[in-house]
């Protein structure tokens, strides 16, 4: 759309330039051009010298164009709705724009200053000179300076005792409130030259830590002694100090962990407080550090990652893993003696009252314990360890306990796919049974009845449930009775599950699977050290 141009001088009219030429705004720092912003309106400046001068002053231009030079100003510097007389007509029909009388550009967002203007140098010099003069004229009193009359031949004793020097004047740079004392007397402290005096008696001496010694002597109440030496030390001393601090911090961290374990051994390592001497006996027989044993037991009890165990005992993560692999089987070899195999007479003497009425010949209760492991990479191992009952890859162990809750047998690990009958036959459990022993089991162990009959053992289990045959009243009562007694093996397994390493979904790492048999032996031994499962009435 072409806008017509006006001819002649009009003080209150501005023309719209044609779109064919490239125009730029005359306001300094304004980036508007008709090429960059083709939809923006550019108004032609006035030719009247007085109004033109006002435009230049408003735009902050110091230079001046020839009166014949056409200047353009973009719409950003006007409020068109208020500054233009025929704005509505222009929007509807187009044509010329008529500015109101004496309207000049008044919007200059492009000229906003990010930083304030610097003050003039002459003014700053004058202010600095006045400040220096006021400082030189200000009296500097001294507590020991005596006011004496000025005589050319009189000797003045100068005393600069900084320790007791007090200023009785408030330091103010405001010229309006500053007063000059006029006196015919002169003080020795009026010199503008300040003498920097340092009293070495009150000078602070910086002290550096010289040596740190860690003591295990029980007679010494303070385990940490710090000796200090003045600042003049070599770099080797500072390095030794840093290394000493690091070793002390590491030792303290390990001591804190061991202190927590010894205060609550049941919580951290699964050892009852009454049996804490067991840890010292293990250290004596294994001839290893005490924290090595605590590391293994804490791993079984809390199943913390080796990275956290390494932080607790201030060792490397790889070192913690190696300690577990090296010490775990040794602890299991010693603690497996706590998994006792009592005689029939001992079991009968400690038989709970609930067994004595109908099942007084019960020697032990058996069940299987499954622990989830990581999915093996080998396809054959995946198939052998997959448990249809747990719906994951597991390792299965056979657990046996006496009626009063003492674990007397734990088998090696088998794949989760292995049947209960297979585990029962190959675990060696029948080798520990006395002749004619009665074994209580769950309904799922019905296939072992034939094997036990051949060995002259007896199986006590709930009656089988058939879909075609209705269960009699006696069978229901017998099932409830056996279930109420067999629950003790479930309580034993619950105690084992308190060790996080043996949780149903612990998901044991593949490199820890070889240590799983030793781990369950240790846990069973520690469970036998706990309080009796059935309280004696």
N, C-alpha and C positions, 0 to 999 in steps of 0.2 A: 504494500500500500504506500503510495507517494503522498507526502505531506506538502502542501503548498508553502512557499516561503513568502515572507512579507517584504515589502520595500519601504524605505523611509525609516526615520528614527522614531522609535516609540520607547518611552522610558519604562513603561509597564507591560511591554509585550516581548515575548521570546519566541523564536521560530523553532520548529522541529526540522532538523536537517534531513536531507534525503539519505536513503539507505545505501546508495551506490558508493559513497565515499566512506573512508574509515576515520572516525572521530575519536578523540580521547578527551577525557575530563581535564580541565585546567587546574583543578585543585591538587596541590602537592600531596603525594603519597596515596593518591586514589588510583587503583589499578583498572578502572573501568575504561573499556574501549568498545566501539561498536562492533568490532570483529570478535572480541571475546564474549561480549554480552549483546547479541543481536536484538534481543527483545527489550532492551533497556532504552528508555527515552533520554535523548541528549538535547538540552535546551540551549539555544543560542544566546550568548551574553549581550547586554545592552551596548549601544554605541555612545550613549550620553557619557561625557567624561566624569561627571560627579557620581552618577550611579555606578559607572564602571569602576571608579576608585573604591567605592564601598564594597563592591564584589571582591576586589583584590585584597582589601583589608580583612574582610570576613574569611577569605580562604587562606590568609596568612602568607600571602605572596609579597615578597619585597621587590621583585622585578616588575616591570610594566611592559605591556605590549603597545604596539602602535595603535592609535585609535581606529585605524583601518583594519587591523587584524581581527579576524572573527574568532571568538573563544566559545568553547562548548562546556557545559556543566551537566553532569548526569543527574538523573532523578533522585539518587540517593541522598542528595544534599538539600532536598526540599520535602515539605509535607504537601504533596500535590493537592490533596482534598481541601486543604485550608489555604494554600498559597495561590491557587489558580482560580480565577473567576469563573471560567466556563468549563470546569472539569467534567460535570455531568454531560454537558453537550458534546464535549470531546469524546467521552467514552461511548456515546450513542452514535454520533454522526462523524466524528473525526474533525479535521480542520486544524486551525491555529490554536495555540494555548496563550492566554492572556494572564500574565502574573498580576497580582495586586500591586498597588502603588507602594514603592519603596521596599519591596520584598527582595531580600538578598539570600544567598545560600547560608543556611544556619545549622545544618546537620553535618558534622564532620567526625563520624565514627572511625574513619580510616586514619585520623590523625591523633588518636588516643595515645598518649605517651606511656610506655611501660615503666620508665624510670623518671623520677623527678629531675628537673633541671639543676645543674650544678650552680651553686652560688658564685657570684663574681669574685675573682681573685683579689680585687682591691678591698672588698668588704671583709673577706677572710683574713687578709693581712692586718687590717686595722683591728679586728677582734683579737687576733693572737697578740698583737703589740699591747693592747690594753690589758690582757690577762697577764702577760709577763711583767708589766709595770705594777699591777696590783700585787703580784707575788713578791716582787722586790721591795715594795713599800711595807709589806706586812711584817710586824715585829715577831721575832721568834724567841720567846722568853726562855730563860734557863733558871733552874731552881737554885743554882749556886752562883749565878752572875750577879754581881753587885753593881748598882747604878752609881757611877762616878761622874763628876764633871769633866768635861773635855779639856785637858791640858796637854800641851805638846810634849812636855818633859815627863809626864806621869807614866809610870809603868803599870800595865794592866795585866793581872794574872788571869789566864784563860783556863777554865776547867770544863772539860767535856765528859761529864759522868752520865752516860746514856741510861744507866740502870735506874736513876731516880729522876730523869728529865720528864716533865709533865707539861703538856700544852694547855694553857688556860683559855685559848681562843678557839672558837669553832671555825673549822676551815670552810669558807664559803667563797664562791667565785662570783656571786651576784654583786654587781657594782652598786646597785641601788641601796643595799644594806651594809656595804663595806664602809668602815670609818677609819680614818687615819689619825693616829695619836700624835699630837705635836708636843714635843718636849725638848728641853735644852740638854737633857741628859742622854747618854749613849750607852747602850748595852753591848756586851761583847758578842752577843748572839745575833747581831743584825746583819752579818755578812751573808750575801746571797749564795755564797758557795757552801754547799753542805758537805760535811766530812762524814764519810761512811765509817762508823765505828762499830766494831763487833766485839762484844764481851764474850770471851771464850769460856768464862765461868758458867754462863747461861746458855751457851750454844748447844743445840741438840746434837747428839751423836747418833748416827744411824747404825743400828746393829744388824748384822746378818747371822743367820743360823750357822754355826760352825760345825757341829757334829751332833748326830742323833744316834743313840744307842738303844737297842731293844734288849731288854733283860727278862729272862725267865726265872730269875732267882725269887723264890717264894718269900725270902726274908725282906726283900726290897718291896716296899709298898707301891712305889712308882715304877712302872715298867718302861716308861719313856723318860729319858733325861736329855735335856737340851742344853748345850753349852754355847755361849755366845762370844763372839769376838768382834772387835771393831771392823770398820768397813774395808780396811786395806787387806784384801784377800786375793788370791790368784784364781784363774779360771778353773784349774784342777780342783780347787776346794769347792767351788760352786757346783761342779759336775758331781763330785762325791756327795755333796749335800742332796742334790736332786735324786741321785740313785738311792741314797739312804732313805729319803722320803718315800720313794716308790716302793722299796722293799718293805718299809714299815706299813704303808697302806695295804699292800698285798697281805702281809702277815695279819694285820688287824681284820681284814675282810674274811680271811679263812677262820680266824678265831671267833668272829661273830657267828659264822655259820655253824661251827662246831658247838658253840655255846647254846644256840637254839636247839640243835639236835639233842644235846645232853639234857636240856631242860624239858623237852617234850619228845622223847624218843618214839613213843607210839604214833605220834602225828607225822613225823618226818621219815623214820626208817622202819616203822612197824614193829619195833621191839618194845615190850611192856617195860614200864619204869622199874618194876621189881626185878627184871632180868637184864638190866643194863650192863651188868658185869660180863654178859656174853660177848659184848663188843671188845672188851679188854682181853678176854680169853682168845678170841679170834686173832687179835693182833699178836698175842704171844705165840700161838701155834703157827700162824702164817708168816710171822716175822716181816710184816709190812707196815707201812704208815697207817695210823688210825683213820685218817681222812680217806684213804683208799677204800676201806671197808664201809665207811659211812656213805661214800659216793655210790657204791654198788647197791646198798640197801635203800638209799634215797631214790635211786633210779627205779627200783622195783616198786617202792611205795607210792611215789608220785608220778612216775613215768615222765619226768621233765626231759626236754631235749638236752643233748650233751652240751649245747652252747650255753644254756642256763646253768647247768652243773659246773661248767668250766668257770663261769663268772663267780659262782658261789665259793668255789674252792681255789680260785685264782690260778687256774692252769689253762692250757690251751685246749680247744675243743677236741683236737685229735688225741691229745694226751688223755683226756677223760674217757674217750672211746676205747683206747688201748688198756687203760686201767680196768674198765669193766670187763673186757674180754679176757684179761689175764687173771683177774681175781675172782670172778663169778664162779667158775667151776671149782676153785679151791674152797670157797665158802660152802658150796653145795656138798663137797666130799666130807666136810666136818659136820654140817648140820643135818645130814641125812640120818645120823644116829638118833636124832630126836623123833624121827618117824618110827615109832616103836611097833613091835608085833607082839602084843600081849597074849598070854596063854588063855585058854578057855576059862580057867578058874578065876583069873584076874578080871576078865570081862564079866563073869557071872557075879563076882563080888561087888562090882561097880554098876550093875545093871539098874537103870532107872525103874521106878515103881510102875510106870505105865507099861513096861514090857513084861513085868513079872506075872501078870495074870494069864495072858494067852500066848505070848511069844517069849518065854523065858529062855529058850535055847538059841536065840538070835546071837550070832557072833559078830556080824558086821552088816553095814548097809552100803550099797554101791550105787554109783551114778557116773555119768560122763560129763566132762567139762570141756567146752569148746571155746577157743580164743581166735579171734579174727586176725588174719595176716594180710600182708600186701599181696596183690595178685602176682603170681609168679610169671616170669617172662616165657618160660617153657610151656608149651601147650599141654604136654603130658602131665606136668606138675599141676597145672590149672585144673585138669580133670580129676586128679587124685585128691586134691585138697578142697574141691567145691562141696559144700554141705547143702543138701536140699532142705534141711531143717532151718539153718540160719540164713540161707540165701546169700552166701558169700564164701570166700576161701578161708578155711579154718584149720587149726590143729586140735586134735581131740585127745584127751587124757582120761583114763579111768581112775576114779577116786573112790577110796574105801575108808570108812570110819567106823569105830565101835559105836554101840548104842548111846554111850554117854558123850560122843562128839570128839573123840581123839582120832586123828588121821593115822591109819596104820598101813596104808599103801597108796602109792601114786605111780602110774605107769609112764612109760616113755610116750612121746607124741606120735600120733598117727594122723594120716590125712583125713580131712573132714568127710570124705566119701566112704571111709571104712565103716563097716557095720559093727554094731555092738558085740555080736557073737565073735567076729574076727578079733576084735581087740581083747575080749575076754579070754580067748584061747591063746593068743600070742603074747600077752602082757606078762605072763608068769604069775598071775594073781593066785591061781589055784595051788601054787607051791607053798604059799604061806598059811594056807588053811589047815587047821587041825582036823583029824578024821571025824566025820559025821557033823561037820559044822553046818549051821543054818544061815543062809544068806538072804537078806531082804533087799528087794529090787523093785524097780518100777515096772509097769505093765509092758514097756517096750523090750524088756529082757526075756520075753517068753521063749526065745529060741535057745537059750542057754540051759534050759531045764534038762534036756537030754544029755548034755555034756556033764552036768553036775551029778546026774543019776549014775553015770558010769563011774564016777569018782567017789560015789557014796556020800555025796553032799545033798543038802536039801535047799530048795528054793522057796522063799516066801514072797509072793507077789499078789497084786489084786487080780481077781478073776477076769478072764478075757471077755470083751464085749462083742456080741454078734449082732449083725443086722437082722437076722432071721429069727433068732431065739430071744425071747424076752428074759431079762435078768430077774432072778428071784429076789425075794426080800432078804434072805440070808446072805446072798452074794453082795447085795448093796451094803449091808451092815459090815461085812468083812472088808469090802473095799474102803469104806470110811475109816475103819479101825487101822488098816495097814497104812493108809495115807496119812493119818494123824501121827503114826510112829515114824514113817519114812521121811517126814518133814525135817528130821534132824540132819540128814545129809544135805538138804537144801540150805539149812542154816550154816553148815560148815562151808559150803560153796560160797555163800554170801560173805563169810569172813575172808575167804580167798579173794573174792572180787573187790574187797577194800584195797587191795594192792592194785594200783592203776595199771600196772604192767599186764595184769591178767583180766582186765575188763572184757566184757563180751565183744566190744567193738574197739579194742585197743589198737588194732591194725598194726601189728608188730612189723618192724622194718625187716626186709629180706636178709640183711646181714646179721640181725639179732636172732633169727630163727634157730641157728645151731645152739644158742644159749638158752632157749626156751625151756628145755628139760631141766637144766640146772636151776633156772629161775623158779620154776614151780616147786622144786624140792625145797629151796630156801623158804619160799612163802608158806608151804605146808609145815615146815619145822617151826617157823615163827608163830603160826596159828596155834600149834600145840602148846606154846608157851603162854598163851593168853588165858584168861580166867575160864573156869569150866563152862561148857555150853549149857549144861542143865544144872540148875542150882540144887544143892542137896537140901532136902526138906527135913 
